[in-house]
Amino acid sequence: MNAFLVLVVIAVVSYLIGSIPWGLIISKKFFGFDIRQ
């Protein structure tokens, strides 16, 4: 998956939820993407 697209998805999810950590957790759960890697 395109790294830029992943960042956009995380940003959108985080904005909708209003919480950056939750955005990262949900993105990791749905896309298998770990920002630490």
PDB file with SEQRES, HELIX, SHEET and CRYST1 records, atoms N, CA, C and O in Angstrom:
SEQRES   1 A   37  MET ASN ALA PHE LEU VAL LEU VAL VAL ILE ALA VAL VAL          
SEQRES   2 A   37  SER TYR LEU ILE GLY SER ILE PRO TRP GLY LEU ILE ILE          
SEQRES   3 A   37  SER LYS LYS PHE PHE GLY PHE ASP ILE ARG GLN                  
HELIX    1 AA1 ALA A    3  ILE A   17  1                                  15    
HELIX    2 AA2 ILE A   20  PHE A   31  1                                  12    
CRYST1    1.000    1.000    1.000  90.00  90.00  90.00 P 1           1          
ATOM      1  N   MET A   1       0.848  -1.198   0.000  1.00  0.00           N  
ATOM      2  CA  MET A   1       0.000   0.000   0.000  1.00  0.00           C  
ATOM      3  C   MET A   1       0.882   1.247   0.000  1.00  0.00           C  
ATOM      4  O   MET A   1       1.943   1.282   0.623  1.00  0.00           O  
ATOM      5  N   ASN A   2       0.419   2.250  -0.706  1.00  0.00           N  
ATOM      6  CA  ASN A   2       1.163   3.500  -0.784  1.00  0.00           C  
ATOM      7  C   ASN A   2       1.274   4.128   0.605  1.00  0.00           C  
ATOM      8  O   ASN A   2       0.272   4.290   1.301  1.00  0.00           O  
ATOM      9  N   ALA A   3       2.496   4.480   1.003  1.00  0.00           N  
ATOM     10  CA  ALA A   3       2.729   5.043   2.334  1.00  0.00           C  
ATOM     11  C   ALA A   3       1.942   6.340   2.520  1.00  0.00           C  
ATOM     12  O   ALA A   3       1.396   6.590   3.595  1.00  0.00           O  
ATOM     13  N   PHE A   4       1.885   7.170   1.466  1.00  0.00           N  
ATOM     14  CA  PHE A   4       1.138   8.432   1.565  1.00  0.00           C  
ATOM     15  C   PHE A   4      -0.340   8.158   1.807  1.00  0.00           C  
ATOM     16  O   PHE A   4      -0.979   8.831   2.616  1.00  0.00           O  
ATOM     17  N   LEU A   5      -0.881   7.164   1.099  1.00  0.00           N  
ATOM     18  CA  LEU A   5      -2.288   6.812   1.271  1.00  0.00           C  
ATOM     19  C   LEU A   5      -2.555   6.344   2.697  1.00  0.00           C  
ATOM     20  O   LEU A   5      -3.586   6.675   3.283  1.00  0.00           O  
ATOM     21  N   VAL A   6      -1.629   5.576   3.248  1.00  0.00           N  
ATOM     22  CA  VAL A   6      -1.778   5.101   4.627  1.00  0.00           C  
ATOM     23  C   VAL A   6      -1.829   6.281   5.587  1.00  0.00           C  
ATOM     24  O   VAL A   6      -2.660   6.312   6.495  1.00  0.00           O  
ATOM     25  N   LEU A   7      -0.937   7.256   5.387  1.00  0.00           N  
ATOM     26  CA  LEU A   7      -0.911   8.427   6.265  1.00  0.00           C  
ATOM     27  C   LEU A   7      -2.208   9.219   6.152  1.00  0.00           C  
ATOM     28  O   LEU A   7      -2.726   9.717   7.151  1.00  0.00           O  
ATOM     29  N   VAL A   8      -2.730   9.335   4.936  1.00  0.00           N  
ATOM     30  CA  VAL A   8      -3.994  10.055   4.734  1.00  0.00           C  
ATOM     31  C   VAL A   8      -5.128   9.337   5.455  1.00  0.00           C  
ATOM     32  O   VAL A   8      -5.953   9.971   6.113  1.00  0.00           O  
ATOM     33  N   VAL A   9      -5.165   8.005   5.327  1.00  0.00           N  
ATOM     34  CA  VAL A   9      -6.214   7.226   5.993  1.00  0.00           C  
ATOM     35  C   VAL A   9      -6.130   7.406   7.502  1.00  0.00           C  
ATOM     36  O   VAL A   9      -7.150   7.610   8.160  1.00  0.00           O  
ATOM     37  N   ILE A  10      -4.920   7.333   8.055  1.00  0.00           N  
ATOM     38  CA  ILE A  10      -4.741   7.517   9.498  1.00  0.00           C  
ATOM     39  C   ILE A  10      -5.205   8.906   9.918  1.00  0.00           C  
ATOM     40  O   ILE A  10      -5.882   9.059  10.935  1.00  0.00           O  
ATOM     41  N   ALA A  11      -4.839   9.922   9.131  1.00  0.00           N  
ATOM     42  CA  ALA A  11      -5.228  11.295   9.458  1.00  0.00           C  
ATOM     43  C   ALA A  11      -6.744  11.454   9.452  1.00  0.00           C  
ATOM     44  O   ALA A  11      -7.312  12.075  10.350  1.00  0.00           O  
ATOM     45  N   VAL A  12      -7.397  10.890   8.436  1.00  0.00           N  
ATOM     46  CA  VAL A  12      -8.856  10.996   8.332  1.00  0.00           C  
ATOM     47  C   VAL A  12      -9.537  10.260   9.482  1.00  0.00           C  
ATOM     48  O   VAL A  12     -10.451  10.789  10.114  1.00  0.00           O  
ATOM     49  N   VAL A  13      -9.084   9.041   9.746  1.00  0.00           N  
ATOM     50  CA  VAL A  13      -9.676   8.261  10.841  1.00  0.00           C  
ATOM     51  C   VAL A  13      -9.472   8.978  12.172  1.00  0.00           C  
ATOM     52  O   VAL A  13     -10.394   9.056  12.984  1.00  0.00           O  
ATOM     53  N   SER A  14      -8.265   9.500  12.397  1.00  0.00           N  
ATOM     54  CA  SER A  14      -7.966  10.204  13.640  1.00  0.00           C  
ATOM     55  C   SER A  14      -8.851  11.436  13.785  1.00  0.00           C  
ATOM     56  O   SER A  14      -9.341  11.731  14.875  1.00  0.00           O  
ATOM     57  N   TYR A  15      -9.054  12.155  12.677  1.00  0.00           N  
ATOM     58  CA  TYR A  15      -9.892  13.357  12.711  1.00  0.00           C  
ATOM     59  C   TYR A  15     -11.345  13.007  13.031  1.00  0.00           C  
ATOM     60  O   TYR A  15     -11.992  13.672  13.840  1.00  0.00           O  
ATOM     61  N   LEU A  16     -11.841  11.961  12.390  1.00  0.00           N  
ATOM     62  CA  LEU A  16     -13.234  11.568  12.604  1.00  0.00           C  
ATOM     63  C   LEU A  16     -13.465  11.116  14.044  1.00  0.00           C  
ATOM     64  O   LEU A  16     -14.510  11.405  14.628  1.00  0.00           O  
ATOM     65  N   ILE A  17     -12.507  10.420  14.606  1.00  0.00           N  
ATOM     66  CA  ILE A  17     -12.640   9.906  15.970  1.00  0.00           C  
ATOM     67  C   ILE A  17     -12.281  10.990  16.988  1.00  0.00           C  
ATOM     68  O   ILE A  17     -12.785  10.988  18.112  1.00  0.00           O  
ATOM     69  N   GLY A  18     -11.401  11.921  16.583  1.00  0.00           N  
ATOM     70  CA  GLY A  18     -10.967  12.984  17.474  1.00  0.00           C  
ATOM     71  C   GLY A  18      -9.834  12.533  18.379  1.00  0.00           C  
ATOM     72  O   GLY A  18      -9.582  13.151  19.414  1.00  0.00           O  
ATOM     73  N   SER A  19      -9.155  11.469  18.002  1.00  0.00           N  
ATOM     74  CA  SER A  19      -8.070  10.951  18.827  1.00  0.00           C  
ATOM     75  C   SER A  19      -7.013  10.300  17.955  1.00  0.00           C  
ATOM     76  O   SER A  19      -7.289   9.323  17.259  1.00  0.00           O  
ATOM     77  N   ILE A  20      -5.799  10.842  17.993  1.00  0.00           N  
ATOM     78  CA  ILE A  20      -4.713  10.290  17.184  1.00  0.00           C  
ATOM     79  C   ILE A  20      -4.409   8.838  17.558  1.00  0.00           C  
ATOM     80  O   ILE A  20      -4.316   8.000  16.661  1.00  0.00           O  
ATOM     81  N   PRO A  21      -4.250   8.500  18.853  1.00  0.00           N  
ATOM     82  CA  PRO A  21      -3.932   7.101  19.203  1.00  0.00           C  
ATOM     83  C   PRO A  21      -4.981   6.117  18.700  1.00  0.00           C  
ATOM     84  O   PRO A  21      -4.634   5.047  18.201  1.00  0.00           O  
ATOM     85  N   TRP A  22      -6.268   6.468  18.827  1.00  0.00           N  
ATOM     86  CA  TRP A  22      -7.316   5.564  18.346  1.00  0.00           C  
ATOM     87  C   TRP A  22      -7.233   5.412  16.845  1.00  0.00           C  
ATOM     88  O   TRP A  22      -7.475   4.328  16.313  1.00  0.00           O  
ATOM     89  N   GLY A  23      -6.888   6.505  16.145  1.00  0.00           N  
ATOM     90  CA  GLY A  23      -6.742   6.426  14.692  1.00  0.00           C  
ATOM     91  C   GLY A  23      -5.650   5.438  14.312  1.00  0.00           C  
ATOM     92  O   GLY A  23      -5.814   4.648  13.382  1.00  0.00           O  
ATOM     93  N   LEU A  24      -4.528   5.485  15.040  1.00  0.00           N  
ATOM     94  CA  LEU A  24      -3.417   4.569  14.760  1.00  0.00           C  
ATOM     95  C   LEU A  24      -3.813   3.126  15.057  1.00  0.00           C  
ATOM     96  O   LEU A  24      -3.500   2.218  14.287  1.00  0.00           O  
ATOM     97  N   ILE A  25      -4.503   2.923  16.177  1.00  0.00           N  
ATOM     98  CA  ILE A  25      -4.901   1.567  16.565  1.00  0.00           C  
ATOM     99  C   ILE A  25      -5.850   0.974  15.534  1.00  0.00           C  
ATOM    100  O   ILE A  25      -5.682  -0.172  15.116  1.00  0.00           O  
ATOM    101  N   ILE A  26      -6.843   1.748  15.127  1.00  0.00           N  
ATOM    102  CA  ILE A  26      -7.824   1.237  14.168  1.00  0.00           C  
ATOM    103  C   ILE A  26      -7.176   1.005  12.813  1.00  0.00           C  
ATOM    104  O   ILE A  26      -7.470   0.015  12.142  1.00  0.00           O  
ATOM    105  N   SER A  27      -6.284   1.924  12.402  1.00  0.00           N  
ATOM    106  CA  SER A  27      -5.606   1.746  11.120  1.00  0.00           C  
ATOM    107  C   SER A  27      -4.763   0.478  11.137  1.00  0.00           C  
ATOM    108  O   SER A  27      -4.720  -0.257  10.151  1.00  0.00           O  
ATOM    109  N   LYS A  28      -4.088   0.219  12.267  1.00  0.00           N  
ATOM    110  CA  LYS A  28      -3.272  -0.985  12.380  1.00  0.00           C  
ATOM    111  C   LYS A  28      -4.161  -2.228  12.328  1.00  0.00           C  
ATOM    112  O   LYS A  28      -3.803  -3.226  11.703  1.00  0.00           O  
ATOM    113  N   LYS A  29      -5.315  -2.163  12.983  1.00  0.00           N  
ATOM    114  CA  LYS A  29      -6.213  -3.319  13.022  1.00  0.00           C  
ATOM    115  C   LYS A  29      -6.766  -3.637  11.636  1.00  0.00           C  
ATOM    116  O   LYS A  29      -6.827  -4.801  11.240  1.00  0.00           O  
ATOM    117  N   PHE A  30      -7.169  -2.595  10.897  1.00  0.00           N  
ATOM    118  CA  PHE A  30      -7.820  -2.813   9.613  1.00  0.00           C  
ATOM    119  C   PHE A  30      -6.836  -3.015   8.468  1.00  0.00           C  
ATOM    120  O   PHE A  30      -7.111  -3.769   7.534  1.00  0.00           O  
ATOM    121  N   PHE A  31      -5.681  -2.336   8.538  1.00  0.00           N  
ATOM    122  CA  PHE A  31      -4.744  -2.367   7.412  1.00  0.00           C  
ATOM    123  C   PHE A  31      -3.464  -3.135   7.722  1.00  0.00           C  
ATOM    124  O   PHE A  31      -2.655  -3.373   6.826  1.00  0.00           O  
ATOM    125  N   GLY A  32      -3.270  -3.528   8.990  1.00  0.00           N  
ATOM    126  CA  GLY A  32      -2.050  -4.231   9.361  1.00  0.00           C  
ATOM    127  C   GLY A  32      -0.834  -3.327   9.270  1.00  0.00           C  
ATOM    128  O   GLY A  32       0.286  -3.791   9.061  1.00  0.00           O  
ATOM    129  N   PHE A  33      -1.069  -2.027   9.430  1.00  0.00           N  
ATOM    130  CA  PHE A  33       0.019  -1.058   9.295  1.00  0.00           C  
ATOM    131  C   PHE A  33       0.473  -0.596  10.669  1.00  0.00           C  
ATOM    132  O   PHE A  33      -0.326  -0.108  11.469  1.00  0.00           O  
ATOM    133  N   ASP A  34       1.768  -0.755  10.935  1.00  0.00           N  
ATOM    134  CA  ASP A  34       2.332  -0.320  12.205  1.00  0.00           C  
ATOM    135  C   ASP A  34       3.269   0.842  11.928  1.00  0.00           C  
ATOM    136  O   ASP A  34       4.274   0.673  11.239  1.00  0.00           O  
ATOM    137  N   ILE A  35       2.953   2.025  12.457  1.00  0.00           N  
ATOM    138  CA  ILE A  35       3.719   3.235  12.158  1.00  0.00           C  
ATOM    139  C   ILE A  35       5.139   3.148  12.717  1.00  0.00           C  
ATOM    140  O   ILE A  35       6.023   3.891  12.291  1.00  0.00           O  
ATOM    141  N   ARG A  36       5.356   2.249  13.662  1.00  0.00           N  
ATOM    142  CA  ARG A  36       6.690   2.134  14.262  1.00  0.00           C  
ATOM    143  C   ARG A  36       7.676   1.423  13.349  1.00  0.00           C  
ATOM    144  O   ARG A  36       8.887   1.523  13.547  1.00  0.00           O  
ATOM    145  N   GLN A  37       7.168   0.703  12.347  1.00  0.00           N  
ATOM    146  CA  GLN A  37       8.061  -0.050  11.468  1.00  0.00           C  
ATOM    147  C   GLN A  37       8.674   0.855  10.409  1.00  0.00           C  
ATOM    148  O   GLN A  37       9.455   0.392   9.578  1.00  0.00           O  
TER     149      GLN A  37                                                      
END                                                                             
